[in-house]
Amino acid sequence: LELEVAQIMGDPAGTLLALAGVLRSLSLRQESAEEDVSPRYLMGLDSYELAPLILEMFGEKLDRLSISNYCYRQYLNRASADELRERLPHLGKKLWFEADCTYIEEDSLTTVNDHVIQVSSGERNWNGKISVKHSSYL
């Protein structure tokens, strides 16, 4: 499922968890919100620590997640990005994760537990990406 929205009304985290419980693959694309929100905004979650939510989503049926957020580039803070790089390969499932991330200082490519972890800074740290993908997806 590809979900392209500005805001999930009500309980955005609960809605994303519910989707993760019934879908194997989810692509999230953030649209510009009409209201004034912080640069750390994602689909109704403002200044939210995303790593615990994403880890919980992968604890459900979901095994493939892509997040694209060009509107609010700081939605995934450095601590969350680092936690995801460290913990996703050890969840005990073959997963595929990719997200925009602006906190990348240098490119890296490593393999942990059959998961390829790639970090790319992009041009002037604007369009960086973090990905954790099981080798079976490559």
For each residue, the residues with C-beta under 8 A, 3 or more apart:
1: 19 23 25 26 27
2: 27 29
3: 19 26 27 28 29 43
4: 29 31
5: 8 29 30 31 43
6: 30 31 32 33 34 43
7: 12 33 35 43 44
8: 5 11 12 15 16 43 44
9: 12 44
10: 14 15
11: 8 14 15
12: 7 8 9 15 16 43 44 45
13: 16 17 45 48 53
14: 10 11 17 18
15: 8 10 11 12 18 19
16: 8 12 13 19 20 28 43 53 57
17: 13 14 20 21 53 56 57 60
18: 14 15 21 22
19: 1 3 15 16 22 23 26 62
20: 16 17 23 26 56 57 58 60 61 62 65
21: 17 18 60 61 62
22: 18 19 61
23: 1 19 20 26 61 62
24: 61 62 63 64
25: 1 62 63 64 65
26: 1 3 19 20 23 57 62 64 65 66
27: 1 2 3 65 66 68
28: 3 16 42 43 65 66 67 68 69
29: 2 3 4 5 68 69
30: 5 6 41 42 43 67 68 69 70 71 72 75
31: 4 5 6 71
32: 6 71
33: 6 7 37 41 71
34: 6
35: 7
36:
37: 33 41 46 72
38: 41 46 47 72 74
39: 72 73 74 75
40: 46 47 48 72 74 75 77
41: 30 33 37 38 45 46 47 71 72 75
42: 28 30 45 48 50 67 69 72 75 76
43: 3 5 6 7 8 12 16 28 30
44: 7 8 9 12
45: 12 13 41 42 48 50 53 75
46: 37 38 40 41
47: 38 40 41
48: 13 40 42 45 53
49: 52 53 77 79 80
50: 42 45 53 54 75 76 77 80
51: 54 55 79 80 81 83 84 87
52: 49 55 56
53: 13 16 17 45 48 49 50 56 57
54: 50 51 57 58 65 80 84 97
55: 51 52 58 59 83 84 87 88 91
56: 17 20 52 53 59 60
57: 16 17 20 26 53 54 60 62 65
58: 20 54 55 62 63 65 88 91 93 95 97
59: 55 56 91
60: 17 20 21 56 57
61: 20 21 22 23 24
62: 19 20 21 23 24 25 26 57 58 65
63: 24 25 58 93 94 95 96
64: 24 25 26 95 96 97 137
65: 20 25 26 27 28 54 57 58 62 95 96 97 98 99
66: 26 27 28 97 98 99
67: 28 30 42 76 98 99 100
68: 27 28 29 30 99 100
69: 28 29 30 42 72 73 75 76 99 100
70: 30 73 100
71: 30 31 32 33 41
72: 30 37 38 39 40 41 42 69 75
73: 39 69 70 100 102 126
74: 38 39 40 77 102
75: 30 39 40 41 42 45 50 69 72 100
76: 42 50 67 69 80 81 99 100 101 103 130
77: 40 49 50 74 80 81 103
78: 81 82 103
79: 49 51 82 83
80: 49 50 51 54 76 77 83 84
81: 51 76 77 78 84 85 99 101 103 104 130
82: 78 79 85 86
83: 51 55 79 80 86 87
84: 51 54 55 80 81 87 88 97 99 130 132
85: 81 82 88 117 119 130 132
86: 82 83 89 90
87: 51 55 83 84 90 91
88: 55 58 84 85 91 95 97 115 132
89: 86 112 113 114 115 117 132
90: 86 87 112 113
91: 55 58 59 87 88 95
92:
93: 58 63
94: 63 114 134 136 137
95: 58 63 64 65 88 91 115 132 133 134
96: 63 64 65 132 133 134 137
97: 54 58 64 65 66 84 88 130 131 132 133
98: 65 66 67 129 130 131 133
99: 65 66 67 68 69 76 81 84 129 130 131
100: 67 68 69 70 73 75 76 127 128 129
101: 76 81 104 119 128 129 130
102: 73 74 125 126 128
103: 76 77 78 81 125 128
104: 81 101 107 119 120 121 122 125 128 129 130
105: 121 125
106: 119 121
107: 104 119 120 121
108: 117 118 119
109: 116 117 118 119
110: 116 117
111: 114 115 116 117 135
112: 89 90 115 117
113: 89 90
114: 89 94 111 134 135 136
115: 88 89 95 111 112 132 133 134 135
116: 109 110 111 131 132 133 134 135 138
117: 85 89 108 109 110 111 112 130 131 132
118: 108 109 129 130 131 133
119: 85 101 104 106 107 108 109 128 129 130 131
120: 104 107 128 129
121: 104 105 106 107 125 128
122: 104 125 126 127 128 129
123: 126 127
124:
125: 102 103 104 105 121 122 128
126: 73 102 122 123
127: 100 122 123
128: 100 101 102 103 104 119 120 121 122 125
129: 98 99 100 101 104 118 119 120 122
130: 76 81 84 85 97 98 99 101 104 117 118 119
131: 97 98 99 116 117 118 119
132: 84 85 88 89 95 96 97 115 116 117
133: 95 96 97 98 115 116 118 137 138
134: 94 95 96 114 115 116 137
135: 111 114 115 116 138
136: 94 114
137: 64 94 96 133 134
138: 116 133 135
